[in-house]
């Protein structure tokens, strides 16, 4: 059996394992709470594992290696470190999230600010998470395409189908169970791969000798961009349905806090592993596509079995994030649009059925987005901007205090879409190339300013209401 066949067999076996887990978890789903929130019974380690597996996706593996191969060099690892810091910051509001006993972010906003804010936030959240699911399908398909020689389009269709089937089967239970598997495969596979790769290229000194000195700059990307990433991640993780849904599913507030902190630490420790692989790819294979850096290193510089596990690790990262994104979008569509606006008389069994159908329908849309775009980090930033710049202030305000709906309905419903549009007008430039002349921190600072401005406006409205 040749090396490529061994790798392909391992990856196929891993994809099959995901499908089997989905089928098994289908049996455990008794009602809509099981399907959407795993019965709110997830413990500390499982919370940390499912958060880490969700947030370490295609952008944090394939994307970081591609950026290290390109203009960011070693400092590409800060993309994941910033995400880890963002998750730790979310730990401070994790008790509020768990205490809300909600299912979605728009649900919390709707409780405080009324129907118009609820609907607008639902649309922004759903569009963002569908886009993120499409990105993860693209990242998975990139690996499958390199391994098999299939066209990228066909690989997208295959990967998208696997993602939709196992997410649709078991919902949050299947996503959580596979996340734990993905976490160990991902962190273990990548971490074990680095010593093998460095040994086969003659050590780290050999890699350094073949690289321009600027590629090894630890903060080459710049502190402005790093700070901007931290702000963006804190805002997007505290409002992103695929992240917040994990906090909703934790068994209690303490579990949510500890799970978030452990997840952030794990992400920070893992951050520079994909960047090192990207630099090795640049040193040894200087004329390949940047997105193919991890796959090329695995195929050429690792033993077949190790390469197979690394490729399975990449697939695990992207599938895990994609499943969380897809389930998050379906949850918002089912709970905040279908049930809230059209089906208040739905039985629990009907709600579970519609949730599965939503996963299928929105999964097809995510596949189409993947086929049209084929971008990774640019689309990630675009989606993060859409859902963090808009709902952030309203969501934070809704979580922190019980303001009167009449006084606050106007501010959030108008500011959410305006902030989303304003943030994306800046992020369009940075998403096209994150090292462009428009710093990422500029757009992140603008989002934060808009959010703080919205909080101030809502505070003034509340005071005016109380004095009238």
C-alpha positions in Angstrom: 0.0 0.0 0.0 1.6 3.3 -1.1 1.8 6.4 1.2 -1.1 8.3 -0.4 -3.4 5.4 -0.1 -2.6 5.0 3.6 -3.3 8.7 4.2 -6.5 8.5 2.3 -7.7 5.4 4.2 -7.1 7.1 7.6 -8.9 10.3 6.5 -11.9 8.3 5.1 -12.0 6.2 8.3 -12.2 9.4 10.3 -15.0 10.8 8.1 -16.9 7.6 8.6 -16.4 7.8 12.4 -18.0 11.2 12.4 -21.0 9.8 10.5 -21.3 6.9 13.0 -21.2 9.2 16.0 -24.0 11.3 14.4 -26.1 8.2 14.0 -25.4 7.1 17.6 -26.3 10.5 19.0 -29.5 10.4 17.0 -30.7 7.8 19.5 -29.9 10.0 22.5 -32.0 13.0 21.3 -35.3 12.9 23.1 -36.5 16.5 22.6 -35.5 19.9 21.2 -33.4 20.8 24.3 -31.3 17.6 23.7 -31.0 18.4 20.0 -30.1 22.1 20.4 -28.4 22.2 23.8 -27.4 18.6 24.6 -29.8 18.7 27.5 -27.8 21.5 29.3 -25.6 18.7 30.8 -22.1 19.4 29.5 -19.3 19.3 32.1 -16.1 21.4 32.4 -13.8 19.3 30.3 -16.4 18.7 27.6 -17.2 22.4 27.6 -13.5 23.3 27.2 -13.1 20.6 24.6 -16.1 21.6 22.5 -15.2 25.3 22.7 -11.6 24.7 21.6 -12.6 22.3 18.8 -15.2 24.9 17.6 -12.8 27.9 17.7 -9.7 26.1 16.3 -11.1 25.6 12.8 -9.9 26.1 9.3 -8.7 29.6 10.0 -6.6 28.5 13.0 -4.9 25.6 11.1 -4.9 25.9 7.3 -5.4 29.7 7.4 -2.6 30.4 9.9 -0.2 28.1 8.0 -1.1 30.0 4.9 -0.5 33.4 6.5 2.8 32.2 7.9 3.7 31.0 4.4 2.8 34.5 3.1 3.1 37.9 4.6 2.7 37.3 8.3 5.5 34.8 8.9 5.9 33.4 12.4 3.6 36.1 13.8 0.6 34.4 12.2 0.4 32.5 15.4 -1.0 35.6 17.1 -4.2 35.0 15.1 -4.9 32.1 17.5 -3.4 33.6 20.6 -5.7 36.6 20.2 -8.6 34.1 19.9 -7.5 32.4 23.1 -7.4 35.7 24.9 -10.8 36.6 23.5 -12.3 33.3 24.9 -10.7 34.0 28.3 -12.3 37.5 28.3 -15.7 35.9 27.6 -15.3 33.9 30.8 -16.2 37.1 32.7 -19.6 37.2 31.1 -20.1 33.4 30.9 -22.2 33.3 34.1 -24.6 35.8 32.6 -24.9 33.7 29.5 -25.6 30.5 31.4 -27.9 32.2 33.8 -30.1 33.5 31.0 -31.4 30.0 30.3 -31.7 30.9 26.7 -31.2 29.0 23.4 -29.9 31.8 21.2 -28.3 35.3 21.3 -31.3 36.9 19.5 -33.6 35.5 22.1 -31.9 37.4 24.9 -31.9 40.6 22.9 -35.6 40.1 22.0 -36.5 39.7 25.7 -35.1 43.2 26.4 -35.6 45.2 23.2 -38.7 43.7 21.5 -39.5 42.1 18.2 -37.7 44.4 15.7 -34.4 44.0 17.4 -35.0 40.3 17.8 -35.6 39.9 14.1 -32.7 42.0 12.9 -30.2 40.3 15.2 -31.5 36.9 14.1 -30.9 37.7 10.4 -27.4 39.1 11.1 -26.5 36.0 13.3 -27.8 33.5 10.8 -26.1 35.1 7.8 -22.8 35.2 9.7 -22.9 31.6 10.9 -23.9 30.2 7.5 -20.9 32.1 6.0 -18.6 30.6 8.7 -19.9 27.1 7.9 -19.1 27.7 4.2 -15.5 28.7 5.2 -15.0 25.5 7.1 -16.3 23.4 4.2 -13.7 25.2 2.0 -10.9 24.4 4.4 -11.8 20.8 4.6 -12.2 20.5 0.8 -8.7 22.0 0.3 -7.2 19.1 2.2 -9.3 16.4 0.5 -8.5 17.9 -2.9 -4.7 17.8 -2.3 -4.9 14.2 -1.0 -7.1 12.8 -3.8 -6.5 14.9 -6.8 -10.3 15.6 -6.9 -11.4 19.1 -8.1 -12.0 21.6 -5.3 -15.6 21.8 -6.3 -16.2 18.0 -6.0 -14.3 18.0 -2.7 -16.6 20.8 -1.4 -19.7 18.8 -2.3 -18.4 15.7 -0.5 -17.2 17.5 2.6 -20.4 19.5 2.8 -22.5 16.4 2.6 -20.6 14.7 5.5 -20.9 17.8 7.6 -24.7 18.2 7.0 -25.5 14.5 7.6 -23.8 14.1 11.0 -24.9 17.5 12.2 -28.5 16.8 11.1 -28.5 13.4 12.7 -27.6 14.2 16.3 -27.6 17.9 16.7 -25.7 19.3 19.7 -25.1 15.8 21.1 -23.3 14.7 18.0 -21.5 18.0 17.7 -20.3 17.8 21.3 -19.3 14.2 21.1 -17.4 14.7 17.8 -15.8 17.9 19.2 -14.1 15.9 22.0 -12.7 13.5 19.4 -11.7 16.3 17.2 -9.9 18.1 20.0 -7.6 15.2 20.9 -6.9 14.3 17.2 -6.2 18.0 16.4 -4.0 19.0 19.2 -2.2 15.6 19.4 -1.8 15.3 15.6 -0.4 18.7 15.0 1.9 18.7 18.1 3.4 15.4 17.3 3.9 16.3 13.6 6.3 19.3 14.3 9.2 17.2 15.7 8.9 14.7 12.7 8.9 17.5 10.2 11.8 19.4 11.7 13.8 16.3 11.9 13.2 15.5 8.2 14.3 18.9 7.0 17.5 19.0 9.1 16.2 20.9 12.2 14.9 24.4 12.9 18.3 25.9 12.0 18.0 24.6 8.5 14.5 26.1 8.1 15.7 29.5 9.4 18.7 29.5 7.0 16.3 29.3 4.0 13.9 32.0 5.2 14.1 35.8 4.9 14.8 37.2 8.4 11.6 39.2 8.4 9.5 36.0 8.3 10.8 35.1 11.7 9.6 38.3 13.4 7.5 37.4 16.4 5.3 40.4 16.1 5.8 41.2 12.4 2.0 41.5 12.0 2.1 44.5 14.4 0.6 45.2 17.8 -2.2 47.3 16.2 -3.4 44.2 14.4 -3.0 41.9 17.4 -5.0 44.2 19.6 -7.6 44.6 16.9 -7.9 40.8 16.7 -8.3 40.5 20.4 -11.2 43.1 20.4 -12.8 41.4 17.4 -12.6 37.9 19.0 -14.0 39.1 22.3 -16.9 40.7 20.5 -17.6 37.8 18.1 -17.2 35.0 20.7 -19.6 36.8 23.1 -22.2 37.2 20.4 -21.6 34.3 18.1 -24.3 31.6 18.3 -21.8 28.7 17.7 -19.8 29.9 20.7 -22.6 31.1 23.0 -24.5 27.9 22.5 -21.8 26.0 24.3 -22.2 28.3 27.3 -26.0 27.8 27.2 -25.4 24.0 27.1 -23.0 24.0 30.2 -24.5 22.3 33.3 -24.0 25.4 35.5 -22.3 28.9 35.6 -19.1 27.6 37.2 -18.7 25.0 34.4 -19.1 27.8 31.8 -16.4 29.9 33.4 -13.9 27.2 33.9 -14.5 25.7 30.4 -13.9 29.1 28.8 -10.6 29.7 30.7 -9.3 26.2 29.9 -10.2 26.6 26.3 -8.3 29.9 26.0 -5.2 28.5 27.6 -5.2 25.5 25.2 -5.7 27.8 22.2 -2.7 30.0 23.2 -0.5 27.0 23.7 -1.4 25.5 20.3 -1.2 28.9 18.4 2.2 28.7 16.8 2.2 25.1 15.8 0.4 25.7 12.4 2.7 28.8 11.9 5.8 26.6 12.2 4.4 24.2 9.6 3.7 27.1 7.3 7.3 28.3 7.6 8.6 24.9 6.9 6.5 24.8 3.8 7.9 28.1 2.7 11.5 27.0 3.2 11.1 23.7 1.4 8.3 24.3 -1.1 8.5 28.0 -2.0 6.2 27.9 -5.1 3.0 26.2 -3.9 -0.4 27.7 -3.1 -0.4 29.1 0.4 -3.6 27.3 1.4 -1.9 24.0 0.5 1.0 24.5 2.9 -0.1 22.0 5.6 -1.2 19.3 3.2 2.1 19.6 1.2 4.2 19.4 4.3 2.3 16.3 5.5 2.5 14.5 2.2 6.2 15.1 1.7 7.8 15.4 5.1 5.9 13.0 7.4 5.6 9.2 7.6 2.3 8.1 6.0 0.5 7.2 9.2 1.6 10.5 10.8 0.5 12.4 7.7 -2.8 10.6 7.8 -3.4 11.7 11.4 -2.4 15.3 10.6 -4.8 15.4 7.7 -7.5 13.9 9.9 -6.6 16.6 12.5 -7.2 19.3 9.9 -10.4 17.7 8.8 -11.5 17.4 12.5 -10.8 21.1 13.1 -12.8 22.3 10.1 -15.7 19.8 10.5 -16.0 20.6 14.2 -16.2 24.4 13.6 -18.4 23.9 10.6 -20.8 21.7 12.6 -21.1 24.3 15.3 -21.7 27.1 12.8 -24.3 25.1 10.9 -26.2 24.0 14.1 -26.0 27.6 15.4 -27.5 29.0 12.2 -30.2 26.3 12.2 -31.0 27.0 15.9 -31.4 30.7 15.2 -33.6 30.1 12.2 -35.8 27.5 14.0 -36.2 29.3 17.4 -36.0 32.9 16.5 -37.8 33.0 13.1 -39.9 29.9 12.6 -41.1 29.3 16.1 -41.1 33.0 17.3 -42.8 34.5 14.3 -44.8 31.6 12.6 -45.1 28.6 14.9 -45.9 29.4 18.5 -48.1 26.3 18.6 -45.4 23.9 17.4 -45.0 20.8 19.5 -41.5 19.8 20.8 -41.4 16.9 18.3 -42.2 19.3 15.4 -39.6 21.7 16.6 -36.9 19.0 16.6 -38.0 18.0 13.1 -37.9 21.5 11.8 -34.4 22.0 13.3 -33.1 19.0 11.3 -34.7 20.3 8.1 -33.1 23.7 8.8 -29.7 22.1 9.1 -30.2 20.5 5.7 -31.5 23.6 4.1 -28.9 26.0 5.5 -26.1 23.4 4.9 -26.9 23.5 1.2 -26.6 27.3 1.3 -23.2 27.0 3.1 -22.0 24.6 0.4 -23.0 27.2 -2.3 -21.1 29.9 -0.4 -18.1 27.7 -0.3 -18.3 27.0 -4.0 -18.6 30.7 -4.9 -16.0 32.1 -2.5 -13.3 29.5 -1.8 -11.6 32.0 0.6 -10.8 31.2 4.3 -9.5 34.0 6.6 -11.0 36.9 4.5 -14.5 35.4 4.8 -13.9 34.6 8.5 -13.2 38.3 9.2 -16.2 39.4 7.1 -18.5 37.1 9.0 -17.1 38.0 12.4 -17.6 41.7 11.6 -21.2 41.2 10.6 -22.3 39.5 13.8 -20.1 41.3 16.3 -20.3 44.9 15.2 -24.1 44.8 15.0 -25.5 42.9 18.0 -22.6 43.3 20.5 -23.8 46.4 22.4 -27.4 45.4 22.5 -26.5 41.8 23.6 -24.2 43.1 26.4 -26.8 45.5 27.6 -29.5 42.8 27.6 -27.2 40.5 29.6 -26.1 43.1 32.2 -29.3 44.8 33.1 -33.1 44.7 32.9 -33.9 47.9 31.0 -37.4 48.9 30.0 -38.3 47.7 26.5 -40.1 50.9 25.6 -37.1 53.1 26.3 -34.6 50.8 24.6 -36.4 49.4 21.6 -35.4 52.2 19.2 -31.6 52.2 19.9 -30.7 48.5 19.4 -33.1 48.0 16.4 -31.5 50.9 14.5 -27.9 50.6 15.7 -27.4 46.8 15.0 -27.7 47.0 11.2 -25.9 50.4 11.0 -23.0 49.0 13.1 -22.8 45.9 11.0 -22.7 47.9 7.8 -20.2 50.3 9.2 -17.9 47.6 10.5 -18.1 45.7 7.2 -17.3 48.8 5.2 -13.9 48.8 7.0 -13.5 45.1 7.2 -14.0 44.7 3.5 -10.5 46.2 3.0 -8.9 44.2 5.8 -10.7 41.0 4.9 -9.4 41.1 1.4 -5.9 41.2 2.8 -5.3 41.3 6.5 -1.9 42.9 6.0 -3.3 45.7 3.9 -2.8 49.4 4.6 -6.0 49.6 6.6 -5.2 48.1 10.0 -7.5 45.5 11.4 -7.4 47.3 14.7 -9.0 50.4 13.0 -12.1 48.4 12.1 -12.2 46.7 15.5 -11.8 50.0 17.3 -14.6 51.4 15.2 -16.9 48.5 16.2 -16.0 49.0 19.8 -16.7 52.8 19.6 -20.1 52.1 17.9 -20.9 49.6 20.6 -19.9 51.9 23.5 -21.8 54.7 21.8 -24.9 52.5 21.6 -24.6 51.7 25.3 -24.4 55.4 26.1 -27.4 56.2 24.0 -29.5 53.4 25.5 -28.4 54.6 29.0 -29.6 58.1 28.2 -32.9 56.8 26.8 -33.4 54.8 29.9 -32.8 57.8 32.2 -35.2 59.9 30.1 -37.9 57.2 30.4 -37.5 57.1 34.1 -37.9 60.8 34.5 -41.0 61.2 32.3 
